[in-house]
């Protein structure tokens, strides 16, 4: 049976809707920015960190962002999201790591990975619309996403995520 990212995400959503949980306070985006990659990448211009923290109807969210622009085209987008303020999302993230898969096609691959001991996924698409992604769940609360748009530079994504202080980020969950 071929397990795809869509099946895993659908399973996580189903589990999230079954249970109930209480929203927690989220970490402000300015604090999340401190966990963004510090590294510079050859051929890329590092932008300024951005982000937002908001709340509505008893739920809150927070995310920090950072972009790297490649001189010949292509962008690496880095995002750290705190899902604690959206109970159903946090419940879905808590399921990450319980499923393992690896799929490969002529245009790329999609598989589960571990980054600094945290569960995640890695996906590369080498078709005409090139892309690469690494997503990591930290402490069943934070989603760390690195996405290469119009490029399939997975090596740069790996360099960036390995250089992030994910253990320090996990400490914010307590």
MIKEMI-527240 format. One line per field, with one value per atom (N, C-alpha, C, O): residue number from 1; residue in one letter; atom name; y, x, z. Coordinates in steps of 0.05 Angstrom, whole numbers, plus 5000, padded with zeros to 4 digits. Example, Ala and Ser with C-alpha at 12.3 -4.5 7.8 and 13.67 -1.06 7.14 Angstrom:
2
i	c(1/1/1/1/2/2/2/2) $
aa	c(A/A/A/A/S/S/S/S) $
at	c(N/CA/C/O/N/CA/C/O) $
c2	c(4886/4910/4934/4934/4955/4979/5001/5023) $
c1	c(5264/5246/5264/5285/5257/5273/5258/5268) $
c3	c(5156/5156/5156/5169/5142/5143/5157/5161) $
***
This chain:
174
i	c(1/1/1/1/2/2/2/2/3/3/3/3/4/4/4/4/5/5/5/5/6/6/6/6/7/7/7/7/8/8/8/8/9/9/9/9/10/10/10/10/11/11/11/11/12/12/12/12/13/13/13/13/14/14/14/14/15/15/15/15/16/16/16/16/17/17/17/17/18/18/18/18/19/19/19/19/20/20/20/20/21/21/21/21/22/22/22/22/23/23/23/23/24/24/24/24/25/25/25/25/26/26/26/26/27/27/27/27/28/28/28/28/29/29/29/29/30/30/30/30/31/31/31/31/32/32/32/32/33/33/33/33/34/34/34/34/35/35/35/35/36/36/36/36/37/37/37/37/38/38/38/38/39/39/39/39/40/40/40/40/41/41/41/41/42/42/42/42/43/43/43/43/44/44/44/44/45/45/45/45/46/46/46/46/47/47/47/47/48/48/48/48/49/49/49/49/50/50/50/50/51/51/51/51/52/52/52/52/53/53/53/53/54/54/54/54/55/55/55/55/56/56/56/56/57/57/57/57/58/58/58/58/59/59/59/59/60/60/60/60/61/61/61/61/62/62/62/62/63/63/63/63/64/64/64/64/65/65/65/65/66/66/66/66/67/67/67/67/68/68/68/68/69/69/69/69/70/70/70/70/71/71/71/71/72/72/72/72/73/73/73/73/74/74/74/74/75/75/75/75/76/76/76/76/77/77/77/77/78/78/78/78/79/79/79/79/80/80/80/80/81/81/81/81/82/82/82/82/83/83/83/83/84/84/84/84/85/85/85/85/86/86/86/86/87/87/87/87/88/88/88/88/89/89/89/89/90/90/90/90/91/91/91/91/92/92/92/92/93/93/93/93/94/94/94/94/95/95/95/95/96/96/96/96/97/97/97/97/98/98/98/98/99/99/99/99/100/100/100/100/101/101/101/101/102/102/102/102/103/103/103/103/104/104/104/104/105/105/105/105/106/106/106/106/107/107/107/107/108/108/108/108/109/109/109/109/110/110/110/110/111/111/111/111/112/112/112/112/113/113/113/113/114/114/114/114/115/115/115/115/116/116/116/116/117/117/117/117/118/118/118/118/119/119/119/119/120/120/120/120/121/121/121/121/122/122/122/122/123/123/123/123/124/124/124/124/125/125/125/125/126/126/126/126/127/127/127/127/128/128/128/128/129/129/129/129/130/130/130/130/131/131/131/131/132/132/132/132/133/133/133/133/134/134/134/134/135/135/135/135/136/136/136/136/137/137/137/137/138/138/138/138/139/139/139/139/140/140/140/140/141/141/141/141/142/142/142/142/143/143/143/143/144/144/144/144/145/145/145/145/146/146/146/146/147/147/147/147/148/148/148/148/149/149/149/149/150/150/150/150/151/151/151/151/152/152/152/152/153/153/153/153/154/154/154/154/155/155/155/155/156/156/156/156/157/157/157/157/158/158/158/158/159/159/159/159/160/160/160/160/161/161/161/161/162/162/162/162/163/163/163/163/164/164/164/164/165/165/165/165/166/166/166/166/167/167/167/167/168/168/168/168/169/169/169/169/170/170/170/170/171/171/171/171/172/172/172/172/173/173/173/173/174/174/174/174) $
aa	c(X/X/X/X/X/X/X/X/X/X/X/X/X/X/X/X/X/X/X/X/X/X/X/X/X/X/X/X/X/X/X/X/X/X/X/X/X/X/X/X/X/X/X/X/X/X/X/X/X/X/X/X/X/X/X/X/X/X/X/X/X/X/X/X/X/X/X/X/X/X/X/X/X/X/X/X/X/X/X/X/X/X/X/X/X/X/X/X/X/X/X/X/X/X/X/X/X/X/X/X/X/X/X/X/X/X/X/X/X/X/X/X/X/X/X/X/X/X/X/X/X/X/X/X/X/X/X/X/X/X/X/X/X/X/X/X/X/X/X/X/X/X/X/X/X/X/X/X/X/X/X/X/X/X/X/X/X/X/X/X/X/X/X/X/X/X/X/X/X/X/X/X/X/X/X/X/X/X/X/X/X/X/X/X/X/X/X/X/X/X/X/X/X/X/X/X/X/X/X/X/X/X/X/X/X/X/X/X/X/X/X/X/X/X/X/X/X/X/X/X/X/X/X/X/X/X/X/X/X/X/X/X/X/X/X/X/X/X/X/X/X/X/X/X/X/X/X/X/X/X/X/X/X/X/X/X/X/X/X/X/X/X/X/X/X/X/X/X/X/X/X/X/X/X/X/X/X/X/X/X/X/X/X/X/X/X/X/X/X/X/X/X/X/X/X/X/X/X/X/X/X/X/X/X/X/X/X/X/X/X/X/X/X/X/X/X/X/X/X/X/X/X/X/X/X/X/X/X/X/X/X/X/X/X/X/X/X/X/X/X/X/X/X/X/X/X/X/X/X/X/X/X/X/X/X/X/X/X/X/X/X/X/X/X/X/X/X/X/X/X/X/X/X/X/X/X/X/X/X/X/X/X/X/X/X/X/X/X/X/X/X/X/X/X/X/X/X/X/X/X/X/X/X/X/X/X/X/X/X/X/X/X/X/X/X/X/X/X/X/X/X/X/X/X/X/X/X/X/X/X/X/X/X/X/X/X/X/X/X/X/X/X/X/X/X/X/X/X/X/X/X/X/X/X/X/X/X/X/X/X/X/X/X/X/X/X/X/X/X/X/X/X/X/X/X/X/X/X/X/X/X/X/X/X/X/X/X/X/X/X/X/X/X/X/X/X/X/X/X/X/X/X/X/X/X/X/X/X/X/X/X/X/X/X/X/X/X/X/X/X/X/X/X/X/X/X/X/X/X/X/X/X/X/X/X/X/X/X/X/X/X/X/X/X/X/X/X/X/X/X/X/X/X/X/X/X/X/X/X/X/X/X/X/X/X/X/X/X/X/X/X/X/X/X/X/X/X/X/X/X/X/X/X/X/X/X/X/X/X/X/X/X/X/X/X/X/X/X/X/X/X/X/X/X/X/X/X/X/X/X/X/X/X/X/X/X/X/X/X/X/X/X/X/X/X/X/X/X/X/X/X/X/X/X/X/X/X/X/X/X/X/X/X/X/X/X/X/X/X/X/X/X/X/X/X/X/X/X/X/X/X/X/X/X/X/X/X/X/X/X/X/X/X/X/X/X/X/X/X/X/X/X/X/X/X/X/X/X/X/X/X/X/X/X/X/X) $
at	c(N/CA/C/O/N/CA/C/O/N/CA/C/O/N/CA/C/O/N/CA/C/O/N/CA/C/O/N/CA/C/O/N/CA/C/O/N/CA/C/O/N/CA/C/O/N/CA/C/O/N/CA/C/O/N/CA/C/O/N/CA/C/O/N/CA/C/O/N/CA/C/O/N/CA/C/O/N/CA/C/O/N/CA/C/O/N/CA/C/O/N/CA/C/O/N/CA/C/O/N/CA/C/O/N/CA/C/O/N/CA/C/O/N/CA/C/O/N/CA/C/O/N/CA/C/O/N/CA/C/O/N/CA/C/O/N/CA/C/O/N/CA/C/O/N/CA/C/O/N/CA/C/O/N/CA/C/O/N/CA/C/O/N/CA/C/O/N/CA/C/O/N/CA/C/O/N/CA/C/O/N/CA/C/O/N/CA/C/O/N/CA/C/O/N/CA/C/O/N/CA/C/O/N/CA/C/O/N/CA/C/O/N/CA/C/O/N/CA/C/O/N/CA/C/O/N/CA/C/O/N/CA/C/O/N/CA/C/O/N/CA/C/O/N/CA/C/O/N/CA/C/O/N/CA/C/O/N/CA/C/O/N/CA/C/O/N/CA/C/O/N/CA/C/O/N/CA/C/O/N/CA/C/O/N/CA/C/O/N/CA/C/O/N/CA/C/O/N/CA/C/O/N/CA/C/O/N/CA/C/O/N/CA/C/O/N/CA/C/O/N/CA/C/O/N/CA/C/O/N/CA/C/O/N/CA/C/O/N/CA/C/O/N/CA/C/O/N/CA/C/O/N/CA/C/O/N/CA/C/O/N/CA/C/O/N/CA/C/O/N/CA/C/O/N/CA/C/O/N/CA/C/O/N/CA/C/O/N/CA/C/O/N/CA/C/O/N/CA/C/O/N/CA/C/O/N/CA/C/O/N/CA/C/O/N/CA/C/O/N/CA/C/O/N/CA/C/O/N/CA/C/O/N/CA/C/O/N/CA/C/O/N/CA/C/O/N/CA/C/O/N/CA/C/O/N/CA/C/O/N/CA/C/O/N/CA/C/O/N/CA/C/O/N/CA/C/O/N/CA/C/O/N/CA/C/O/N/CA/C/O/N/CA/C/O/N/CA/C/O/N/CA/C/O/N/CA/C/O/N/CA/C/O/N/CA/C/O/N/CA/C/O/N/CA/C/O/N/CA/C/O/N/CA/C/O/N/CA/C/O/N/CA/C/O/N/CA/C/O/N/CA/C/O/N/CA/C/O/N/CA/C/O/N/CA/C/O/N/CA/C/O/N/CA/C/O/N/CA/C/O/N/CA/C/O/N/CA/C/O/N/CA/C/O/N/CA/C/O/N/CA/C/O/N/CA/C/O/N/CA/C/O/N/CA/C/O/N/CA/C/O/N/CA/C/O/N/CA/C/O/N/CA/C/O/N/CA/C/O/N/CA/C/O/N/CA/C/O/N/CA/C/O/N/CA/C/O/N/CA/C/O/N/CA/C/O/N/CA/C/O/N/CA/C/O/N/CA/C/O/N/CA/C/O/N/CA/C/O/N/CA/C/O/N/CA/C/O/N/CA/C/O/N/CA/C/O/N/CA/C/O/N/CA/C/O/N/CA/C/O/N/CA/C/O/N/CA/C/O/N/CA/C/O/N/CA/C/O/N/CA/C/O/N/CA/C/O/N/CA/C/O/N/CA/C/O/N/CA/C/O/N/CA/C/O/N/CA/C/O/N/CA/C/O/N/CA/C/O/N/CA/C/O) $
c2	c(4976/5000/5025/5027/5043/5067/5088/5096/5097/5118/5144/5147/5163/5190/5210/5205/5233/5255/5263/5269/5262/5268/5249/5257/5223/5203/5209/5208/5215/5220/5245/5245/5267/5291/5287/5298/5272/5267/5251/5257/5232/5216/5234/5232/5253/5271/5289/5294/5299/5316/5300/5311/5275/5259/5256/5258/5250/5246/5272/5273/5295/5321/5327/5339/5320/5327/5309/5316/5286/5267/5276/5274/5287/5294/5324/5339/5331/5359/5366/5349/5391/5400/5430/5443/5440/5468/5484/5475/5507/5523/5534/5540/5536/5547/5573/5580/5588/5613/5606/5587/5621/5617/5635/5655/5626/5642/5664/5659/5689/5712/5707/5696/5717/5713/5724/5713/5745/5757/5738/5737/5722/5702/5679/5667/5671/5650/5658/5640/5683/5693/5685/5682/5684/5677/5649/5642/5632/5604/5601/5578/5623/5621/5614/5619/5604/5597/5622/5644/5618/5640/5639/5659/5617/5613/5630/5636/5638/5650/5627/5608/5629/5609/5621/5643/5608/5618/5620/5601/5643/5646/5657/5663/5659/5669/5694/5698/5712/5736/5732/5726/5734/5729/5755/5776/5751/5773/5779/5767/5797/5804/5786/5780/5778/5761/5777/5801/5763/5774/5756/5737/5762/5745/5759/5783/5744/5755/5736/5712/5749/5735/5746/5771/5729/5739/5720/5697/5731/5714/5723/5747/5703/5709/5685/5662/5690/5669/5647/5624/5656/5637/5621/5603/5626/5612/5632/5655/5624/5642/5627/5603/5643/5632/5651/5675/5639/5655/5642/5617/5658/5647/5668/5692/5658/5674/5665/5641/5683/5677/5689/5709/5676/5686/5676/5652/5693/5684/5688/5706/5670/5671/5673/5655/5694/5697/5689/5698/5672/5664/5683/5691/5691/5711/5703/5720/5678/5668/5659/5648/5664/5655/5633/5617/5632/5612/5626/5645/5616/5627/5604/5584/5608/5589/5604/5626/5592/5604/5587/5562/5600/5586/5597/5621/5579/5587/5570/5545/5583/5569/5577/5601/5558/5563/5550/5528/5565/5554/5547/5564/5521/5512/5508/5499/5515/5511/5525/5516/5547/5562/5551/5562/5531/5518/5488/5473/5480/5453/5431/5412/5433/5412/5409/5387/5431/5430/5417/5401/5425/5414/5384/5369/5375/5347/5332/5310/5343/5331/5329/5308/5350/5349/5328/5316/5323/5303/5275/5258/5271/5245/5241/5219/5264/5262/5245/5247/5229/5211/5183/5165/5180/5153/5137/5113/5151/5139/5142/5164/5121/5123/5115/5096/5128/5121/5132/5149/5121/5130/5124/5101/5145/5142/5155/5176/5143/5154/5151/5131/5172/5172/5181/5188/5182/5192/5221/5231/5236/5265/5273/5296/5254/5261/5241/5217/5249/5231/5246/5271/5231/5241/5220/5196/5227/5208/5221/5245/5204/5213/5214/5198/5232/5236/5243/5247/5243/5254/5276/5273/5299/5321/5328/5336/5324/5329/5313/5322/5290/5273/5278/5264/5299/5306/5295/5294/5287/5275/5296/5319/5287/5306/5291/5267/5308/5297/5313/5336/5300/5312/5305/5282/5325/5321/5337/5360/5324/5337/5332/5309/5353/5350/5362/5386/5345/5354/5357/5358/5359/5363/5393/5406/5402/5429/5450/5471/5445/5463/5453/5443/5457/5447/5457/5481/5440/5448/5427/5404/5436/5419/5429/5453/5410/5418/5400/5376/5412/5397/5409/5433/5391/5399/5383/5358/5396/5382/5391/5414/5371/5377/5377/5357/5399/5401/5402/5419/5383/5382/5380/5389/5368/5364/5390/5390/5412/5438/5457/5471/5457/5476/5462/5439/5475/5465/5482/5507/5470/5483/5474/5451/5494/5488/5503/5527/5489/5501/5492/5469/5512/5506/5521/5545/5506/5518/5520/5499/5544/5549/5555/5572/5542/5544/5535/5544/5516/5504/5478/5474/5459/5434/5430/5408/5451/5452/5440/5455/5414/5401/5403/5404/5404/5406/5432/5432/5454/5479/5479/5489/5466/5463/5447/5454/5425/5408/5424/5422/5440/5456/5476/5479/5488/5508/5495/5505/5473/5461/5448/5449/5437/5425/5446/5440/5471/5492/5507/5524/5499/5512/5499/5475/5515/5505/5493/5506/5469/5457/5448/5449/5440/5433/5457/5455/5480/5505/5512/5521/5509/5514/5496/5504/5470/5451/5460/5454/5473/5482/5503/5506/5517/5537/5523/5537/5497/5483/5477/5470/5481/5474/5496/5493) $
c1	c(5017/5000/5018/5036/5013/5028/5016/4993/5032/5023/5033/5057/5016/5024/5021/5008/5033/5031/5001/4994/4985/4956/4942/4925/4949/4936/4944/4927/4970/4979/4965/4956/4964/4951/4921/4910/4908/4880/4876/4857/4893/4891/4894/4880/4914/4918/4894/4887/4882/4859/4835/4821/4832/4810/4814/4795/4838/4844/4840/4829/4847/4844/4815/4809/4797/4769/4755/4733/4766/4753/4755/4735/4778/4782/4777/4771/4779/4776/4800/4812/4808/4831/4826/4808/4843/4841/4864/4887/4858/4879/4898/4889/4923/4944/4953/4947/4967/4979/5002/5017/5004/5025/5049/5047/5072/5096/5095/5089/5102/5101/5121/5143/5114/5130/5159/5178/5161/5188/5207/5231/5196/5212/5218/5240/5199/5203/5225/5240/5227/5247/5276/5294/5280/5306/5315/5338/5296/5303/5306/5309/5304/5308/5337/5355/5342/5370/5388/5380/5412/5432/5450/5463/5451/5469/5463/5439/5484/5481/5485/5500/5473/5476/5489/5480/5509/5522/5502/5487/5502/5483/5456/5440/5451/5425/5429/5449/5409/5409/5389/5365/5398/5380/5364/5375/5338/5320/5318/5333/5301/5296/5273/5254/5275/5254/5228/5228/5206/5179/5162/5173/5137/5119/5095/5091/5078/5054/5044/5049/5031/5017/4989/4986/4969/4941/4923/4930/4900/4880/4852/4847/4834/4806/4789/4798/4766/4747/4759/4753/4776/4787/4811/4821/4819/4842/4864/4857/4889/4910/4931/4933/4946/4967/4991/4988/5014/5038/5057/5060/5069/5088/5110/5104/5134/5157/5165/5164/5175/5182/5209/5218/5222/5248/5251/5245/5260/5264/5293/5307/5301/5327/5321/5308/5331/5326/5351/5373/5347/5370/5373/5353/5397/5402/5391/5381/5393/5383/5355/5345/5340/5313/5310/5329/5288/5283/5284/5299/5268/5265/5264/5251/5278/5275/5259/5267/5237/5219/5222/5219/5227/5229/5207/5202/5192/5170/5170/5172/5166/5162/5134/5129/5117/5090/5085/5094/5072/5064/5034/5018/5028/5001/4986/4963/4998/4986/4959/4942/4955/4930/4907/4885/4912/4892/4892/4907/4876/4877/4876/4891/4859/4857/4882/4890/4895/4920/4942/4958/4944/4964/4960/4979/4935/4929/4939/4950/4934/4944/4974/4985/4988/5017/5027/5049/5013/5022/5023/5037/5008/5008/5032/5038/5045/5068/5089/5095/5101/5122/5112/5128/5085/5074/5072/5066/5076/5075/5102/5114/5111/5135/5128/5113/5140/5136/5158/5173/5161/5179/5167/5162/5164/5153/5172/5184/5175/5193/5180/5168/5183/5173/5196/5218/5191/5211/5217/5239/5199/5203/5212/5217/5215/5223/5216/5212/5214/5208/5195/5194/5185/5171/5175/5169/5186/5191/5191/5194/5188/5190/5220/5236/5227/5255/5255/5234/5279/5284/5304/5324/5299/5318/5323/5305/5348/5356/5337/5332/5328/5311/5281/5265/5274/5245/5234/5249/5209/5197/5191/5184/5193/5187/5184/5184/5182/5180/5198/5205/5206/5224/5211/5204/5209/5196/5212/5218/5217/5230/5215/5207/5209/5195/5214/5219/5223/5242/5228/5241/5201/5187/5191/5208/5175/5178/5175/5188/5157/5153/5170/5159/5195/5214/5207/5200/5210/5207/5219/5224/5225/5235/5224/5220/5218/5207/5217/5222/5222/5227/5208/5206/5193/5175/5182/5185/5184/5191/5172/5166/5163/5146/5164/5177/5164/5181/5163/5145/5168/5153/5123/5108/5114/5085/5070/5046/5084/5072/5080/5064/5106/5116/5120/5130/5112/5117/5139/5136/5161/5183/5182/5184/5179/5177/5197/5201/5211/5230/5221/5218/5217/5207/5224/5228/5233/5247/5228/5219/5222/5202/5218/5236/5210/5224/5253/5269/5258/5284/5281/5262/5300/5298/5324/5334/5333/5357/5354/5354/5350/5346/5370/5368/5394/5419/5419/5427/5411/5410/5389/5394/5366/5345/5356/5352/5370/5382/5402/5403/5419/5439/5426/5434/5405/5391/5377/5381/5362/5347/5366/5361/5388/5407/5421/5430/5422/5434/5416/5424/5390/5371/5371/5377/5365/5365/5337/5321/5332/5306/5302/5280/5323/5321/5314/5298/5325/5318/5289/5275/5280/5252/5234/5213/5241/5225/5222/5201/5242/5240/5218/5208/5211/5189/5162/5142/5160/5134/5127/5104/5145/5140/5127/5121) $
c3	c(5000/5000/5000/5017/4982/4980/4998/4995/5018/5036/5026/5022/5023/5013/5035/5055/5030/5049/5053/5076/5033/5035/5054/5070/5052/5070/5099/5117/5103/5130/5141/5164/5125/5135/5140/5159/5122/5126/5152/5167/5158/5183/5207/5227/5205/5227/5232/5255/5211/5214/5226/5243/5218/5229/5259/5275/5267/5296/5310/5333/5298/5311/5316/5337/5298/5301/5321/5330/5326/5344/5373/5388/5381/5409/5414/5396/5439/5446/5463/5477/5463/5478/5484/5473/5502/5510/5497/5498/5486/5474/5496/5518/5489/5507/5495/5472/5512/5502/5482/5487/5461/5441/5448/5461/5437/5440/5419/5396/5427/5409/5386/5390/5362/5339/5342/5330/5358/5361/5376/5370/5394/5408/5389/5390/5372/5352/5332/5323/5326/5307/5316/5300/5342/5353/5346/5350/5336/5329/5299/5289/5284/5255/5249/5266/5225/5217/5219/5211/5228/5230/5205/5199/5191/5169/5145/5139/5131/5104/5084/5090/5061/5040/5016/5007/5005/4981/4958/4953/4944/4922/4930/4913/4956/4966/4982/4996/4981/4998/5020/5015/5045/5068/5074/5076/5076/5082/5112/5128/5119/5147/5158/5143/5183/5194/5196/5201/5193/5196/5214/5225/5216/5232/5242/5237/5256/5268/5290/5291/5309/5331/5332/5333/5332/5332/5347/5352/5355/5368/5360/5356/5359/5353/5362/5358/5373/5380/5398/5395/5417/5436/5425/5440/5401/5390/5383/5377/5383/5376/5360/5360/5345/5328/5328/5332/5322/5321/5301/5300/5284/5265/5258/5256/5256/5248/5220/5214/5204/5176/5169/5181/5149/5139/5111/5106/5092/5065/5056/5065/5039/5025/4995/4985/4982/4953/4937/4944/4917/4900/4877/4865/4871/4851/4823/4809/4816/4790/4790/4771/4812/4815/4835/4839/4848/4869/4897/4901/4915/4942/4962/4958/4984/5006/5028/5036/5035/5056/5081/5080/5104/5129/5147/5149/5160/5177/5203/5201/5225/5251/5261/5265/5265/5274/5302/5306/5319/5345/5343/5339/5345/5342/5368/5368/5391/5417/5420/5436/5406/5409/5392/5394/5376/5360/5367/5355/5387/5398/5378/5380/5357/5338/5321/5315/5315/5300/5317/5308/5342/5360/5364/5365/5365/5368/5343/5345/5320/5295/5294/5286/5303/5303/5322/5317/5344/5363/5351/5362/5329/5316/5297/5289/5290/5271/5284/5308/5268/5278/5284/5288/5284/5289/5263/5263/5241/5214/5200/5201/5187/5171/5143/5139/5123/5096/5078/5087/5055/5034/5007/5001/4991/4964/4944/4950/4921/4901/4873/4867/4857/4830/4812/4821/4786/4767/4772/4763/4785/4789/4817/4822/4835/4862/4882/4876/4907/4929/4952/4953/4971/4995/5016/5012/5039/5060/5088/5091/5108/5136/5143/5133/5161/5170/5199/5211/5210/5237/5234/5220/5247/5247/5277/5291/5285/5313/5332/5354/5323/5339/5337/5350/5323/5320/5293/5273/5293/5269/5248/5254/5222/5201/5174/5173/5154/5126/5108/5113/5087/5067/5039/5034/5023/4997/4976/4980/4953/4930/4905/4900/4890/4864/4843/4843/4825/4804/4777/4756/4777/4752/4744/4754/4725/4715/4737/4737/4756/4778/4802/4822/4800/4820/4848/4852/4868/4895/4914/4906/4938/4959/4985/4989/5003/5029/5051/5048/5074/5099/5120/5124/5133/5154/5179/5177/5202/5227/5249/5252/5265/5288/5313/5318/5327/5351/5376/5378/5394/5420/5416/5433/5394/5389/5389/5395/5384/5386/5363/5352/5357/5337/5310/5309/5289/5262/5249/5246/5242/5229/5199/5193/5181/5153/5137/5140/5119/5101/5073/5068/5055/5029/5008/5010/4988/4966/4942/4932/4934/4913/4887/4887/4866/4840/4841/4826/4859/4861/4877/4892/4873/4887/4904/4906/4917/4932/4960/4980/4962/4987/5005/5030/4994/5009/5026/5049/5014/5029/5051/5073/5046/5066/5090/5113/5084/5105/5121/5146/5108/5121/5141/5164/5131/5148/5172/5195/5168/5190/5210/5234/5201/5220/5237/5259/5227/5242/5261/5276/5261/5278/5306/5309/5327/5354/5361/5374/5350/5355/5384/5394/5397/5425/5442/5461/5436/5449/5445/5463/5420/5413/5429/5439/5432/5447/5476/5488/5487/5515/5519/5541/5498/5500/5504/5512/5498/5500/5529/5535/5547/5575/5590/5614) $
***
